[in-house]
Amino acid sequence: MIYTITNLSNITIKLIAEIDVIVNVGQPEYLEASTIDEIHRPKVSTYRWAKGNWIPTANSTEEQQLTLARIQQRIRDMTELAIDRGKLTNFQLITYGFGGQYKIHFDFSGFFDNNVALKNRIDLIFNDRIGTVLFYLNDPNGGGATVFPFLNLKVAPERGKALFWHSLDPKSFDYEMGSLHAGCPVLVGQKTVLVQWIHEREQMFTKPCFYAPNQLNLLSECCLTELVVHDFQLQQFQYTSYGYGGHNSAHYDNFGTYENNNSDPKRIPWISPKHCADLCGAIVFPHLNLTLSPERGKALFFYNLNPKNFDYDERMLHAACPVLLGHKMVINKPAYGAVSVKRITKVLIRILFAGMHLHSFDTRKMFSCGLLLVLATLWHAASCEFHSSIHAMSKVFGYEQQMLQHMQKFLGDNQSKLDFLNARLAEYEHQLDEAQQWRGGVSYLDSPLNKYLLTKRLTVDWQRIENLMAAKTGQKALLRLQQMQQRKQIPDAAELNGAIDGLLRLQSIYRLSAEDIAAGRLAGIDYGTQLTLAHCMDIAQKAMRDNHLQLAHAWLVEANKRVSIKDRVLMQPQILGKLLQLKMQLADYQGANSTLSALMALAPANEQHVLDYEALQMKAFDSSGAVLEHAPLPTDFGALNDANEKYKFTCSGHIKLTPAELRPLRCGYLSETHAFLLLAPLKVEELSHDPLLVIYHDVIYQSEIDVLTALAEKQIVRARVIGENETLVSNVRTSQYTFISKSRHQVLRTIDQRVADMTNLNMEFAEMHQFANYGIGGHYSQHMDWFYPSAFQHNNVAQPEWGNRIATVLFYLSDVEQGGGTAFPLIKQLLKPQKYAAAFWYNLHASGEPDVRTLHGACPIIAGSKWVLNRWIRESQQSTQRPCLLYNDALLTPSMLAEFIKNNS
């Protein structure tokens, strides 16, 4: 490569007669030399001040053509590059007179404006100049050198010699930026050169996956066989190249309200620069607050019309930010709906060829054997998050091990240095003590050996020690450690807050004490992990920020217990100051008085303490009370009106069925819902009759769980909930999930058939499989699985024509050591996760009205990892499977009817 200067070769034209033949071929028809402008048209300019001609010409003799053919064969032999299948190609003969020059430039043609015709652009992509051979045909008397500024190289012209370099990297076909060069002005005489540019079209042995321009139609056909777009009509590929500053202003890809297909899409003004600052060619969706940096080999897919109702989706406003450095190439593949007068949906697939490598102009590999697979890759724009998933946390656990290894290397390097210095220190001290025993050292120097040893120490040895002491040992390990910390896969401050939120959630819902948590005891199990003073302070401050004052108070009390003697002066005043503030807020005036007395003993001269004391004297001490970590348990749980409190007490086991309520519930084998179950009945446990809630045991297999895990690998993202107008990330649901279509694997279709056998419901209109994992304190607060009417009104429901969610099947794919149950507070049931089991309940009454009694939530996980699979079944085509009753069961439930019949029998 030219960067190593090893590929700059001198090629000699052996016969001077050849030079005479060449010059005679071109000089009679000399023209002004031209350059290529920004839209790839030749033009004459002072950028290249010379005259020349392309040879051989139509008037060239046979001898002249044979001479050029010999030279061309010599180029093939020396460069090992193919040149147009052995045919004679044109050379350029150029003469530079006094002052003649060619200013700094590249020989490759990769940068061009969008105004270049598509055919010409594609030809440039596939047939760029891979190498240049420059023959010097005379000796100028002064000037005319060829310079390569990036290489700090200057080559003086010498008759009969040739200069060769690669314009493209011969291995990767990326642009070789070191080939930037210029022809310096001729100062005396003139300079005549012969140039042969070698193109990449024939270099198939180094680029076997090459696509020629006439293969684009074949490429389009192949891609059509890979992409299934239902009733959409795919257009031809649209190739676009963005040079420096190239951009596309904010626009929609649909045709808006225009009736003519040939009308321009509706446009709006350019997006504010804040969306594109330093983004270098990114695609931005301002209404979605989404920025997608280009990455070669990736594909971006989006709907321009809402796929539910085919209305224009205004959220799809987007723009391509200006390219700040380098070059961006994309292919667009639009698809038009064939079944709607609104030209239904224009699906846009963009294959991004240049991307994170924009700065290196890395665009040569864009047509490779793997290109057809790109259409199957959708953009994954979710950010990393770890605390909400044990699975995600387990991935980053290995990073800490690597960081420890770098730390060990750093300590080892420095320890070796310290060991060497300690050894030299002991050696030199011993020699000094020995010398001082010789009458102050004078007699010691009588020996020539001692003189030599002292002189060597003061010249060589001490210089070596000084160099060693000044050396920054362990820098490589330190650099690697810093690089590890800067990775996106390393948790950040937001992850720390999420982890603390999980601990506080466990403490609140399961009524754990700060003392037990700090000692590593969670719900009666000792995990052997102790929290320090700093840990307790972190948790207390987060609880204060989130207004969990009683929990914050408990953590400050625990932090105060962990104050050591060395920390007392610095930390204890801070802890007591925060405790005083909380006690005042929580009306614990007696406790505040004790805390203030302790503070004044630590810092009696603090004026703020005097002010706090005066304010405290005005409070009614009789009305104060000690701060409790948790509120007292209610005497009657049935009287609770707060749904959140009911959820918490169900998770903690305080709300549960009485023995009388448990007595009618049974366990048994189910065989009635499908004929197949006569051969293989299902084990069923009743948890509630009205509303129906049952558990099926052993209904999914480990091999199926392994397939689900493999399908979901690297795809799970932070779970979202449906808000008033949109789906959003919320602390209401701290988990990670992914949706998997049943078409992905036969196992998913097998599970759906099993669900149909279990429930006797039609699975044709079930939603995609949802695969979820819960992390530190992971939970899903109480909620309904059925959609509220507002969700349909704001288009937050996919496939609304399928109706509401008639039922839910929740598969448990793992056991959980502690916590993680599914709580139904209104029917007083807590389902403990049991691997291979599945819970089933109806979300709607038989009348189609939502059943509010199915309010449920996923309780926080204390220890372990929880994996679940959700199957939400829609109500479309379920009328024969679950017909309406003769009365409205939303107004009169079966239990109410039974009670009425009993009282009136």
SEZAGU-703263 format. One line per field, with one value per residue (C-alpha): x, y, z; residue in three letters. Coordinates in steps of 0.05 Angstrom, whole numbers. Example, Ala and Ser with C-alpha at 12.3 -4.5 7.8 and 13.67 -1.06 7.14 Angstrom:
xx: 246:273
yy: -90:-21
zz: 156:143
code: ALA:SER
REM end
This chain:
xx: 0:22:26:86:118:133:88:122:161:209:193:243:225:286:288:295:264:199:197:205:149:103:116:105:37:6:39:7:-62:-49:-108:-115:-115:-180:-202:-268:-318:-365:-417:-364:-360:-292:-272:-210:-183:-119:-122:-87:-42:-19:-34:-43:-80:-106:-66:-67:-109:-148:-88:-37:5:13:83:57:2:51:98:41:19:90:90:21:44:104:56:17:81:106:41:7:-58:-104:-116:-181:-172:-109:-138:-99:-128:-117:-57:-56:4:13:64:74:109:139:96:55:27:-29:-52:-65:-115:-134:-137:-198:-267:-307:-332:-386:-449:-521:-530:-487:-530:-546:-513:-449:-449:-456:-401:-355:-371:-355:-298:-257:-182:-146:-75:-34:30:65:122:172:192:243:286:261:316:281:217:162:169:111:96:55:42:13:75:124:151:178:196:238:224:278:274:259:232:161:124:69:20:-47:-105:-148:-126:-111:-141:-204:-214:-224:-199:-124:-119:-44:-46:-62:-11:6:51:95:104:158:211:257:242:183:159:126:93:53:-2:-37:-96:-114:-187:-217:-267:-219:-191:-239:-186:-184:-258:-299:-366:-365:-430:-424:-472:-513:-527:-568:-633:-612:-597:-667:-699:-659:-679:-752:-747:-718:-770:-843:-886:-956:-996:-941:-910:-835:-803:-734:-675:-660:-586:-565:-497:-484:-418:-391:-450:-499:-566:-640:-686:-743:-797:-848:-840:-915:-949:-991:-1057:-1031:-1074:-1021:-970:-917:-927:-871:-879:-902:-843:-834:-775:-708:-702:-667:-591:-594:-620:-559:-501:-439:-480:-447:-501:-549:-623:-666:-740:-754:-825:-798:-736:-697:-628:-599:-526:-511:-475:-453:-491:-552:-622:-675:-748:-808:-881:-901:-975:-1005:-1011:-1074:-1117:-1072:-1076:-1016:-968:-941:-891:-851:-824:-750:-687:-616:-566:-508:-446:-391:-333:-330:-383:-450:-483:-553:-602:-676:-728:-799:-862:-931:-996:-1037:-1104:-1118:-1136:-1090:-1032:-1034:-963:-897:-847:-777:-717:-651:-587:-534:-467:-424:-433:-391:-331:-348:-282:-243:-284:-297:-348:-314:-343:-415:-434:-413:-439:-476:-515:-579:-582:-583:-657:-673:-638:-681:-653:-648:-654:-663:-611:-576:-603:-581:-615:-683:-660:-618:-601:-572:-535:-503:-472:-435:-412:-355:-332:-315:-272:-234:-227:-199:-147:-126:-120:-78:-32:-26:-9:38:77:84:99:157:182:176:210:269:276:271:326:371:357:376:439:463:448:490:548:544:544:605:641:627:659:725:742:688:696:765:802:746:766:838:816:811:754:713:728:703:639:623:636:592:535:538:540:504:465:434:415:380:343:323:296:257:227:205:175:99:92:25:2:-22:-65:-91:-110:-147:-184:-204:-228:-269:-304:-322:-358:-433:-441:-417:-472:-475:-504:-575:-564:-542:-606:-646:-612:-626:-698:-703:-676:-724:-782:-764:-759:-827:-868:-840:-833:-759:-717:-657:-618:-631:-616:-551:-531:-547:-611:-668:-735:-702:-646:-574:-537:-472:-465:-453:-466:-418:-430:-423:-475:-525:-515:-526:-592:-614:-602:-639:-698:-698:-699:-758:-795:-792:-778:-789:-744:-692:-694:-682:-622:-591:-599:-564:-509:-498:-486:-431:-390:-320:-273:-235:-300:-332:-305:-323:-385:-424:-443:-470:-511:-539:-555:-597:-629:-648:-680:-721:-743:-770:-807:-836:-855:-808:-790:-763:-717:-698:-679:-633:-602:-590:-557:-509:-494:-480:-432:-394:-393:-413:-393:-440:-491:-540:-548:-569:-623:-646:-651:-694:-740:-746:-767:-830:-855:-905:-864:-925:-953:-889:-877:-819:-808:-830:-796:-862:-933:-972:-1011:-1085:-1133:-1180:-1148:-1216:-1229:-1170:-1190:-1120:-1106:-1031:-1035:-1075:-1023:-966:-1001:-1018:-945:-922:-973:-1016:-1076:-1095:-1154:-1183:-1189:-1264:-1250:-1197:-1243:-1282:-1219:-1195:-1136:-1146:-1136:-1167:-1189:-1253:-1227:-1197:-1202:-1126:-1129:-1165:-1097:-1055:-1096:-1068:-1055:-1097:-1101:-1160:-1144:-1210:-1277:-1304:-1267:-1234:-1160:-1124:-1053:-1032:-972:-917:-943:-877:-811:-739:-721:-775:-749:-679:-707:-743:-679:-639:-691:-692:-617:-591:-661:-692:-702:-731:-805:-856:-927:-986:-996:-1051:-1025:-965:-925:-869:-815:-839:-818:-887:-855:-781:-764:-738:-775:-779:-835:-826:-871:-897:-870:-799:-798:-840:-834:-875:-930:-929:-937:-996:-1030:-1020:-1052:-1111:-1119:-1114:-1163:-1208:-1195:-1177:-1103:-1105:-1113:-1065:-1011:-938:-902:-875:-811:-792:-740:-742:-680:-662:-728:-760:-836:-898:-946:-1019:-1052:-1104:-1085:-1146:-1141:-1176:-1220:-1169:-1116:-1160:-1176:-1103:-1082:-1038:-1066:-1035:-1088:-1148:-1194:-1176:-1212:-1192:-1152:-1203:-1153:-1081:-1036:-973:-918:-866:-799:-757:-762:-750:-714:-751:-807:-830:-901:-962:-1011:-1086:-1107:-1182:-1187:-1134:-1088:-1012:-983:-913:-870:-863:-821:-858:-926:-975:-1030:-1094:-1150:-1203:-1193:-1264:-1332:-1371:-1409:-1343:-1340:-1272:-1268:-1236:-1228:-1169:-1126:-1058:-984:-916:-885:-813:-759:-718:-669:-663:-683:-753:-767:-839:-875:-940:-994:-1048:-1109:-1155:-1231:-1238:-1272:-1281:-1357:-1364:-1309:-1337:-1408:-1446:-1491:-1566:-1553:-1500:-1447:-1412:-1471:-1489:-1430:-1440:-1422:-1473:-1526:-1510:-1516:-1584:-1610:-1586:-1621:-1686:-1690
yy: 0:70:87:40:68:-4:-2:58:23:49:19:33:44:8:34:109:96:80:150:181:138:158:232:231:196:250:318:335:336:368:400:438:388:384:364:335:382:367:334:295:335:351:424:466:505:533:476:435:478:433:406:334:280:209:158:117:161:140:160:118:71:-3:9:60:14:-44:1:21:-52:-72:-17:-39:-111:-87:-51:-116:-154:-103:-86:-154:-119:-137:-84:-92:-166:-155:-103:-40:17:92:127:201:240:307:363:416:480:536:542:481:444:399:420:372:317:243:198:159:184:167:237:264:306:279:314:260:214:148:108:148:144:69:63:104:60:-4:20:69:78:27:47:98:90:155:152:209:220:276:311:381:430:453:437:389:341:296:305:263:310:257:214:273:247:283:247:285:268:227:206:133:121:109:119:71:77:50:98:45:-3:-68:-111:-75:-27:30:98:105:174:172:176:250:281:340:358:417:476:469:523:512:476:429:362:307:248:186:164:97:92:20:8:-40:-72:-127:-142:-200:-242:-193:-176:-238:-211:-154:-131:-99:-43:-88:-133:-82:-110:-179:-150:-120:-186:-224:-175:-182:-256:-243:-190:-206:-143:-172:-128:-76:-60:-50:2:0:16:89:101:166:193:249:286:339:380:334:330:321:372:352:316:260:202:196:237:277:301:304:265:257:203:246:305:322:299:355:391:433:478:448:419:461:451:425:359:349:380:338:279:272:244:218:208:245:237:301:281:216:249:195:200:143:146:111:45:7:-58:-39:-26:22:5:48:58:126:112:83:8:4:54:78:150:195:186:255:226:200:269:258:288:269:313:343:300:336:292:236:207:172:125:95:55:68:15:45:2:27:-5:-34:-37:35:100:135:94:61:51:70:25:53:9:44:5:47:34:88:96:97:94:161:191:136:142:68:57:9:-56:-35:-88:-153:-224:-209:-150:-189:-208:-135:-127:-175:-132:-78:-19:-31:38:20:41:-8:-18:-68:-60:-79:-149:-202:-228:-160:-154:-222:-198:-140:-183:-208:-137:-128:-190:-159:-94:-132:-164:-96:-71:-132:-118:-45:-65:-120:-72:-21:-74:-99:-28:-19:-86:-67:2:-27:-77:-22:21:-35:-50:22:34:-27:-2:67:39:-3:57:99:47:61:125:168:136:164:98:64:102:79:17:27:-24:18:80:44:19:88:121:70:80:156:154:94:62:125:148:82:88:160:137:80:126:175:120:116:41:7:58:4:-29:39:57:-8:2:72:45:-8:44:85:26:33:-36:-10:14:88:134:121:46:60:99:42:-9:33:41:-35:-41:12:-22:-88:-53:-19:-77:-134:-89:-105:-66:-25:-60:-129:-106:-73:-137:-179:-210:-209:-237:-282:-308:-286:-273:-254:-185:-126:-54:1:71:99:50:68:142:132:95:147:205:171:158:231:254:208:232:164:200:142:96:151:160:85:86:147:113:52:96:129:60:47:110:90:131:158:179:211:281:285:241:242:316:304:244:277:341:301:261:326:351:287:283:355:338:274:311:270:330:290:252:317:346:287:291:366:355:306:355:412:367:354:427:474:537:525:581:539:493:551:570:498:495:559:532:466:499:525:455:416:358:322:313:282:209:164:152:84:51:24:46:0:-57:-42:-79:-95:-108:-113:-40:-16:28:43:-7:3:-15:-77:-97:-88:-128:-183:-188:-190:-245:-205:-207:-280:-327:-354:-430:-425:-390:-442:-502:-502:-499:-564:-595:-646:-667:-628:-666:-630:-573:-616:-688:-695:-683:-750:-781:-730:-693:-629:-619:-560:-523:-478:-411:-375:-394:-324:-294:-357:-364:-430:-457:-510:-549:-578:-548:-524:-562:-543:-554:-503:-453:-461:-443:-382:-359:-366:-328:-271:-266:-195:-170:-155:-81:-41:-56:-1:12:44:117:165:181:136:78:98:73:78:55:23:-34:-50:-108:-122:-157:-172:-193:-254:-273:-344:-349:-347:-419:-482:-485:-420:-449:-513:-471:-435:-501:-523:-458:-470:-540:-512:-454:-475:-407:-388:-369:-341:-271:-276:-223:-239:-279:-232:-258:-219:-219:-183:-155:-122:-109:-120:-113:-92:-52:-70:-64:-93:-132:-107:-42:20:56:113:65:52:126:146:89:55:-14:-55:-88:-55:-94:-156:-128:-128:-180:-233:-275:-282:-342:-329:-382:-385:-404:-404:-413:-353:-360:-304:-258:-248:-274:-250:-216:-211:-165:-164:-240:-246:-292:-293:-339:-362:-374:-448:-467:-502:-477:-428:-385:-372:-321:-283:-208:-196:-218:-262:-200:-169:-118:-111:-149:-102:-161:-185:-128:-158:-142:-175:-170:-148:-201:-207:-258:-297:-284:-288:-306:-307:-315:-277:-299:-246:-273:-223:-229:-233:-298:-324:-321:-397:-413:-366:-346:-291:-313:-301:-243:-188:-221:-154:-130:-196:-243:-318:-313:-258:-300:-361:-320:-293:-363:-388:-333:-342:-417
zz: 0:-13:61:67:4:-15:-76:-108:-164:-217:-286:-341:-414:-440:-510:-521:-589:-554:-525:-594:-621:-564:-570:-646:-636:-592:-604:-672:-640:-572:-536:-470:-413:-373:-303:-277:-244:-186:-231:-268:-332:-364:-362:-377:-317:-287:-237:-290:-335:-391:-461:-482:-520:-513:-551:-593:-639:-701:-743:-704:-745:-731:-705:-655:-631:-622:-581:-535:-529:-507:-454:-430:-424:-384:-337:-327:-311:-261:-225:-228:-245:-302:-356:-397:-414:-454:-502:-517:-475:-481:-451:-436:-464:-428:-436:-382:-406:-365:-301:-321:-262:-236:-168:-111:-127:-123:-184:-160:-180:-117:-100:-144:-139:-142:-209:-242:-283:-248:-304:-298:-222:-222:-275:-230:-170:-206:-250:-209:-218:-174:-196:-235:-276:-293:-344:-348:-422:-412:-361:-343:-326:-263:-224:-246:-187:-166:-91:-42:18:64:53:57:-9:-70:-134:-186:-260:-295:-368:-380:-309:-285:-220:-197:-139:-116:-115:-81:-27:-66:-10:10:-49:0:-21:-10:21:20:-56:-54:-101:-145:-204:-184:-232:-285:-274:-334:-398:-404:-377:-418:-384:-406:-358:-355:-306:-286:-269:-219:-267:-286:-217:-204:-170:-111:-112:-129:-105:-154:-188:-256:-276:-321:-261:-223:-252:-229:-160:-158:-177:-125:-71:-90:-77:-8:13:24:25:18:-31:-41:-108:-104:-149:-177:-132:-124:-114:-79:-60:-11:-15:32:58:22:58:47:80:126:87:85:37:24:-29:21:-8:-80:-129:-182:-170:-204:-156:-108:-36:11:41:103:123:143:212:266:265:337:310:265:303:293:268:200:154:207:193:243:261:302:323:351:381:344:311:270:252:185:190:129:117:158:132:158:150:167:148:118:128:190:175:218:181:124:146:136:195:212:260:200:184:173:143:125:161:122:112:150:128:78:34:45:-4:3:-38:-29:-44:-41:-43:-60:-37:-93:-57:-34:-71:-22:-51:17:44:15:50:49:57:57:51:84:53:85:159:221:173:139:162:126:62:68:12:-36:-8:-16:-67:-34:-32:32:2:-9:65:86:69:126:178:211:249:323:356:429:479:525:595:647:714:686:665:699:629:610:676:667:601:634:692:648:636:710:706:648:687:746:700:675:747:766:707:728:800:776:732:787:840:798:793:869:883:839:872:942:925:898:959:1007:966:963:1037:1054:1011:1043:1114:1095:1067:1129:1173:1137:1177:1145:1078:1062:1069:1030:968:973:937:861:860:907:865:804:839:866:799:763:813:806:730:702:759:788:718:706:772:755:688:721:774:719:675:675:685:675:623:574:628:650:579:569:634:612:545:581:623:561:528:517:548:616:663:676:731:706:716:788:801:770:815:878:856:854:926:952:916:950:1017:1009:980:1022:1084:1091:1141:1121:1176:1146:1074:1095:1131:1068:1096:1046:1070:1120:1076:1088:1023:1058:1026:1072:1052:1074:1100:1029:1002:1056:1042:967:980:1031:985:928:974:995:923:908:971:1006:1072:1120:1080:1074:1150:1161:1114:1148:1216:1187:1157:1225:1256:1205:1220:1239:1283:1223:1188:1249:1239:1164:1156:1220:1217:1147:1168:1230:1191:1141:1198:1233:1169:1160:1232:1228:1164:1195:1260:1304:1347:1405:1359:1325:1393:1408:1339:1347:1415:1383:1327:1375:1413:1348:1325:1381:1343:1284:1281:1241:1300:1343:1292:1288:1364:1366:1312:1349:1414:1380:1363:1406:1431:1458:1387:1360:1349:1330:1256:1233:1174:1148:1162:1209:1177:1167:1212:1155:1087:1055:1071:1030:971:944:888:896:970:954:902:953:1008:959:938:1011:1026:1074:1028:1013:1009:1073:1082:1069:1002:984:997:931:888:858:820:764:692:634:572:550:508:452:430:433:508:515:500:537:589:621:695:718:784:798:831:820:790:779:745:718:736:728:726:675:699:654:589:559:551:564:491:472:524:493:425:453:487:423:383:433:443:432:416:484:500:557:564:549:573:537:560:542:473:462:488:536:584:656:726:728:688:699:654:584:528:455:408:364:306:305:234:261:284:285:361:367:324:366:429:398:380:452:477:431:461:532:524:466:435:364:361:290:317:377:383:373:427:481:514:578:633:700:735:801:837:769:771:732:775:777:708:662:600:562:523:548:496:494:468:407:399:398:351:404:389:333:289:323:277:317:377:450:488:508:547:571:576:618:613:668:637:701:775:819:886:921:900:828:837:797:844:832:890:876:878:932:893:887:833:850:787:772:713:656:683:650:680:641:653:613:609:583:606:558:538:513:570:606:671:723:771:729:755:767:772:771:841:849:846:910:884:819:748:720:647:621:555:544:495:488:450:414:412:336:313:385:385:375:425:479:462:499:558:562:608:613:657:664:706:739:749:757:831:841:804:847:910:885:869:937:975:936:932
code: MET:ILE:TYR:THR:ILE:THR:ASN:LEU:SER:ASN:ILE:THR:ILE:LYS:LEU:ILE:ALA:GLU:ILE:ASP:VAL:ILE:VAL:ASN:VAL:GLY:GLN:PRO:GLU:TYR:LEU:GLU:ALA:SER:THR:ILE:ASP:GLU:ILE:HIS:ARG:PRO:LYS:VAL:SER:THR:TYR:ARG:TRP:ALA:LYS:GLY:ASN:TRP:ILE:PRO:THR:ALA:ASN:SER:THR:GLU:GLU:GLN:GLN:LEU:THR:LEU:ALA:ARG:ILE:GLN:GLN:ARG:ILE:ARG:ASP:MET:THR:GLU:LEU:ALA:ILE:ASP:ARG:GLY:LYS:LEU:THR:ASN:PHE:GLN:LEU:ILE:THR:TYR:GLY:PHE:GLY:GLY:GLN:TYR:LYS:ILE:HIS:PHE:ASP:PHE:SER:GLY:PHE:PHE:ASP:ASN:ASN:VAL:ALA:LEU:LYS:ASN:ARG:ILE:ASP:LEU:ILE:PHE:ASN:ASP:ARG:ILE:GLY:THR:VAL:LEU:PHE:TYR:LEU:ASN:ASP:PRO:ASN:GLY:GLY:GLY:ALA:THR:VAL:PHE:PRO:PHE:LEU:ASN:LEU:LYS:VAL:ALA:PRO:GLU:ARG:GLY:LYS:ALA:LEU:PHE:TRP:HIS:SER:LEU:ASP:PRO:LYS:SER:PHE:ASP:TYR:GLU:MET:GLY:SER:LEU:HIS:ALA:GLY:CYS:PRO:VAL:LEU:VAL:GLY:GLN:LYS:THR:VAL:LEU:VAL:GLN:TRP:ILE:HIS:GLU:ARG:GLU:GLN:MET:PHE:THR:LYS:PRO:CYS:PHE:TYR:ALA:PRO:ASN:GLN:LEU:ASN:LEU:LEU:SER:GLU:CYS:CYS:LEU:THR:GLU:LEU:VAL:VAL:HIS:ASP:PHE:GLN:LEU:GLN:GLN:PHE:GLN:TYR:THR:SER:TYR:GLY:TYR:GLY:GLY:HIS:ASN:SER:ALA:HIS:TYR:ASP:ASN:PHE:GLY:THR:TYR:GLU:ASN:ASN:ASN:SER:ASP:PRO:LYS:ARG:ILE:PRO:TRP:ILE:SER:PRO:LYS:HIS:CYS:ALA:ASP:LEU:CYS:GLY:ALA:ILE:VAL:PHE:PRO:HIS:LEU:ASN:LEU:THR:LEU:SER:PRO:GLU:ARG:GLY:LYS:ALA:LEU:PHE:PHE:TYR:ASN:LEU:ASN:PRO:LYS:ASN:PHE:ASP:TYR:ASP:GLU:ARG:MET:LEU:HIS:ALA:ALA:CYS:PRO:VAL:LEU:LEU:GLY:HIS:LYS:MET:VAL:ILE:ASN:LYS:PRO:ALA:TYR:GLY:ALA:VAL:SER:VAL:LYS:ARG:ILE:THR:LYS:VAL:LEU:ILE:ARG:ILE:LEU:PHE:ALA:GLY:MET:HIS:LEU:HIS:SER:PHE:ASP:THR:ARG:LYS:MET:PHE:SER:CYS:GLY:LEU:LEU:LEU:VAL:LEU:ALA:THR:LEU:TRP:HIS:ALA:ALA:SER:CYS:GLU:PHE:HIS:SER:SER:ILE:HIS:ALA:MET:SER:LYS:VAL:PHE:GLY:TYR:GLU:GLN:GLN:MET:LEU:GLN:HIS:MET:GLN:LYS:PHE:LEU:GLY:ASP:ASN:GLN:SER:LYS:LEU:ASP:PHE:LEU:ASN:ALA:ARG:LEU:ALA:GLU:TYR:GLU:HIS:GLN:LEU:ASP:GLU:ALA:GLN:GLN:TRP:ARG:GLY:GLY:VAL:SER:TYR:LEU:ASP:SER:PRO:LEU:ASN:LYS:TYR:LEU:LEU:THR:LYS:ARG:LEU:THR:VAL:ASP:TRP:GLN:ARG:ILE:GLU:ASN:LEU:MET:ALA:ALA:LYS:THR:GLY:GLN:LYS:ALA:LEU:LEU:ARG:LEU:GLN:GLN:MET:GLN:GLN:ARG:LYS:GLN:ILE:PRO:ASP:ALA:ALA:GLU:LEU:ASN:GLY:ALA:ILE:ASP:GLY:LEU:LEU:ARG:LEU:GLN:SER:ILE:TYR:ARG:LEU:SER:ALA:GLU:ASP:ILE:ALA:ALA:GLY:ARG:LEU:ALA:GLY:ILE:ASP:TYR:GLY:THR:GLN:LEU:THR:LEU:ALA:HIS:CYS:MET:ASP:ILE:ALA:GLN:LYS:ALA:MET:ARG:ASP:ASN:HIS:LEU:GLN:LEU:ALA:HIS:ALA:TRP:LEU:VAL:GLU:ALA:ASN:LYS:ARG:VAL:SER:ILE:LYS:ASP:ARG:VAL:LEU:MET:GLN:PRO:GLN:ILE:LEU:GLY:LYS:LEU:LEU:GLN:LEU:LYS:MET:GLN:LEU:ALA:ASP:TYR:GLN:GLY:ALA:ASN:SER:THR:LEU:SER:ALA:LEU:MET:ALA:LEU:ALA:PRO:ALA:ASN:GLU:GLN:HIS:VAL:LEU:ASP:TYR:GLU:ALA:LEU:GLN:MET:LYS:ALA:PHE:ASP:SER:SER:GLY:ALA:VAL:LEU:GLU:HIS:ALA:PRO:LEU:PRO:THR:ASP:PHE:GLY:ALA:LEU:ASN:ASP:ALA:ASN:GLU:LYS:TYR:LYS:PHE:THR:CYS:SER:GLY:HIS:ILE:LYS:LEU:THR:PRO:ALA:GLU:LEU:ARG:PRO:LEU:ARG:CYS:GLY:TYR:LEU:SER:GLU:THR:HIS:ALA:PHE:LEU:LEU:LEU:ALA:PRO:LEU:LYS:VAL:GLU:GLU:LEU:SER:HIS:ASP:PRO:LEU:LEU:VAL:ILE:TYR:HIS:ASP:VAL:ILE:TYR:GLN:SER:GLU:ILE:ASP:VAL:LEU:THR:ALA:LEU:ALA:GLU:LYS:GLN:ILE:VAL:ARG:ALA:ARG:VAL:ILE:GLY:GLU:ASN:GLU:THR:LEU:VAL:SER:ASN:VAL:ARG:THR:SER:GLN:TYR:THR:PHE:ILE:SER:LYS:SER:ARG:HIS:GLN:VAL:LEU:ARG:THR:ILE:ASP:GLN:ARG:VAL:ALA:ASP:MET:THR:ASN:LEU:ASN:MET:GLU:PHE:ALA:GLU:MET:HIS:GLN:PHE:ALA:ASN:TYR:GLY:ILE:GLY:GLY:HIS:TYR:SER:GLN:HIS:MET:ASP:TRP:PHE:TYR:PRO:SER:ALA:PHE:GLN:HIS:ASN:ASN:VAL:ALA:GLN:PRO:GLU:TRP:GLY:ASN:ARG:ILE:ALA:THR:VAL:LEU:PHE:TYR:LEU:SER:ASP:VAL:GLU:GLN:GLY:GLY:GLY:THR:ALA:PHE:PRO:LEU:ILE:LYS:GLN:LEU:LEU:LYS:PRO:GLN:LYS:TYR:ALA:ALA:ALA:PHE:TRP:TYR:ASN:LEU:HIS:ALA:SER:GLY:GLU:PRO:ASP:VAL:ARG:THR:LEU:HIS:GLY:ALA:CYS:PRO:ILE:ILE:ALA:GLY:SER:LYS:TRP:VAL:LEU:ASN:ARG:TRP:ILE:ARG:GLU:SER:GLN:GLN:SER:THR:GLN:ARG:PRO:CYS:LEU:LEU:TYR:ASN:ASP:ALA:LEU:LEU:THR:PRO:SER:MET:LEU:ALA:GLU:PHE:ILE:LYS:ASN:ASN:SER
REM end
